[in-house]
Amino acid sequence: MSAPQPPGERFNFAQHLFELNRGRAGSVAYIDDNESMTYGELDERARRMAATLLAMGLRREERVLLLMHDNNDWPVSFLGALYAGVVPVAVNTLLSADDYAFILGHSRSRGALVSQALLPMLQKAMVQPHEIGFMLVSRAEGASPPGAAPLRDEIAKHAPLERVAATHPEDIAFWLYSSGSTGKPKGTLHTHANPYWTAELYGKAVLGLTERDLCFSAAKLFFAYGLGNALTFPLSVGARVLLMAERPTPDAVFKRWTKSRPTVFFGAPTGYAGMLASPNLPARNEVALRLCSSAGEALPRDIGERFTARYGCEIIDGIGSTEMLHIFISNRPGDVAYGTTGKPVPGYRVELRGEDGKPVADGEIGDLFIQGPSCALMYWANRAKSAETFQGAWTKSGDKYLRDAAGNYVYAGRSDDMLKVSGQYVSPFEVEATLVKHPAVLEAAVIGAPDENGLTRSKAFVVLKDARAGSPELEAELKAFVKGELAPHKYPRSIQFISELPKTATGKIQRFRLREMEAARAR
């Protein structure tokens, strides 16, 4: 496969996708919970949206909030904004009114494209100062409140915009907010060229997606991971996409697997663990999966091996970030090393650096730095965090990794989660991955907690498959189990059984929440 060519001096990502699919006008692009939409309809509706946003008074580079459940109006809204040169700010649908109030003030969005079910929460946020001048409501039913109009009715009033905004590849195209696994989310600015590069370097070259695939992502479109899975990648090859508005519970996913029969599924480790533990897990002959993807956190070896044994289908585990837009280290189809994140994606450079800033030797844990063409420009209005993360051509991921003898990268935890116990580094993820091998354990998270002498000791929070099974005897059994699998100093000195772990909407464990809980308990 020849190397992808950089975009030209004038490049608009929405127009790029429309031109790629001119010959597929009658082919299905999206299937949501209510309808199908062809590539021709996507092109027309998105350009009507572009004309509508300009008619609403938005100008080039001004922001519009995109707060919408996954349905066919989402790609119409996102691509329509890009086509017009307006910047969509895609946000999590599971946030609080206070979070939305912060985002409205931070982004200074001048309009909102919102699902009807989310409108009350947005209106609650708008009690705080904001610049929203209009709201277009997706799947509106009944009378719209003041300042709001049904999205489809409004775009039907406008002819499709003929002239695309003359954007440059490095013009700001859209914002995403970081998931907040380590605190307050940050507005991350991406260009028109960035999704092009993720499609060329990962969607096509690594995953090998084709127009014959039906893609289904548990991660929603407003996440960097979900945006690639359910928009950038499939539309770059003319594939079909299955969208689901509801939460990706095991039963909701199984329903789509067996009825719509997607060929490629994109999930996260937490989701795969929950599905494998479900009594409703479909049989191999009930699904059509040829490939699965995992990101968000490192995939434990045991989960990958059990899933492949069940379905004969590999899970391609990789690491990406909001800052890099999608995955930059990954396993490959036909070359999966479960328990590792694989090797750098061609087109990206990776370095592991020690505390002195110099590269570490193989087998040693270091901070992960990445260089590649899909890197974000900066965090909006946050010079300190921008300088900390975007260091020249390199991006500091905030993750700890080591490289093994085979050249595969092995996750060692977030930089701020690493523990030093008895003078030795302990990776929380390594202990967690060992605990979930035990047949009684569904999920686990490990943090550092001070003992009575003020020394750091590891503590595990464990979610059991049977919540009633927690006991001192099981705690002792789990400690012994970890001791038998890892170096003795790595076993958790204490274990607390809990009903669920605090997580972001992407399924990332928020260990800082556990540390806060532990600090509050100790006071």
Secondary structure, DSSP 4 states (H G I P E B T S, - for coil): -PPPPPP-SS--HHHHHHHHTGGGTTSEEEE-SS-EEEHHHHHHHHHHHHHHHHHTT--TT-EEEEE--SSTHHHHHHHHHHHHT-EEEE--TT--HHHHHHHHHHHT-S-EEEEGGGHHHHHHHTTS------EEEET--SPPPTTEEEHHHHHHTSPPP-S-----TTSEEEEEE---TTSS--EEEEESHHHHHHIIIIIITTS---TT-EEEESS-TTSHHHHIIIIIHHHHHT-EEE---S---HHHHHHHHHHT--SEEEE-HHHHHHHHH-TTPPPGGG---SEEEE-SSPPPHHHHHHHHHHHS--EEEEEE-TTTSSEEEE-BTTB--TTS--EEPTT-EEEEE-TTSSBPPTTS-EEEEEE-TT----BTT-HHHHHHHEETTEEEEEEEEEE-TTS-EEEEEEGGG-EEETTEEE-HHHHHHHHTTSTTEEEEEEEEEE-TTS-EEEEEEEEESSGGG--HHHHHHHHHHHHHHS-GGGS-SEEEE-S---B-TT--B-HHHHHHHHHHHH-
